Amino acid sequence: MGTIHDSLAEQGLVRPIQGRVLGGVCAGLGRRFGIDPWPARLLFLLILLVLPGSQLLIYPILWILMPTERVSYEPTAPAGPATA
């Protein structure tokens, strides 16, 4: 049985390493739903203006629950003289 972090990561809800402004929550939500980060942030602010307060609770909760994006890298072969 996985953790909530694993479950959210499987669903694509992760906070990206690059492109964060604060915690990466809006950027992660935007990425998950196919929206660029800045329109996602503006949408978040517009919703905050319409329904004040709820986002101030939701954002920190998502910040805690959404895992940080894992970076996998391929080790490169050491650079050296090419042999023929």
C-alpha positions in Angstrom: 0.0 0.0 0.0 1.5 3.3 -1.1 1.5 6.7 0.6 -0.6 9.6 -0.5 2.5 11.1 -2.1 2.8 8.0 -4.3 -0.9 8.2 -5.2 -0.7 11.8 -6.2 2.6 11.2 -8.1 0.9 8.4 -10.1 -1.9 10.8 -11.0 0.6 13.4 -12.2 0.1 15.8 -9.3 3.6 16.8 -8.4 5.3 20.1 -7.7 7.9 20.8 -10.4 11.5 21.5 -9.5 11.8 24.3 -12.0 9.3 27.1 -12.6 8.1 27.4 -9.0 7.1 30.8 -7.7 6.3 29.9 -4.1 5.8 26.2 -3.5 5.0 24.9 -7.0 1.4 24.0 -6.3 -0.1 26.1 -9.0 2.6 25.1 -11.5 2.0 21.4 -10.6 -1.8 21.7 -10.9 -1.4 23.6 -14.2 0.9 20.9 -15.6 -1.5 18.2 -14.5 -4.5 19.8 -16.2 -2.6 21.0 -19.3 -2.4 24.7 -18.4 0.7 26.8 -18.4 1.8 27.9 -14.9 1.0 31.6 -15.2 -2.6 31.1 -16.4 -3.0 28.6 -13.6 -1.7 31.1 -11.0 -4.1 33.8 -12.4 -7.0 31.4 -12.2 -6.1 30.6 -8.6 -6.1 34.3 -7.8 -9.4 34.9 -9.6 -11.0 32.0 -7.6 -9.5 33.6 -4.4 -11.2 36.8 -5.2 -14.6 35.1 -5.9 -14.4 32.7 -2.9 -12.1 34.3 -0.4 -10.4 32.2 2.2 -10.7 28.6 1.0 -7.6 28.8 -1.1 -5.6 30.0 1.8 -6.3 26.6 3.4 -6.1 24.6 0.3 -2.7 25.9 -0.9 -0.7 24.9 2.2 -2.5 21.5 2.4 -1.6 20.8 -1.3 1.9 22.0 -0.7 2.3 19.4 2.0 0.5 16.6 0.2 1.9 17.0 -3.3 5.3 15.4 -3.7 8.2 17.2 -5.3 8.9 16.1 -8.9 11.5 13.3 -9.0 14.4 14.0 -11.4 15.8 10.9 -13.0 19.0 11.3 -14.9 20.9 9.0 -17.1 24.6 8.7 -16.2 26.7 9.7 -19.1 29.7 7.9 -20.3 33.0 9.5 -19.3 34.3 11.8 -22.0 37.6 10.5 -23.3 39.4 10.1 -26.6 37.4 8.3 -29.2 38.8 5.0 -30.3 38.5 3.7 -33.8 
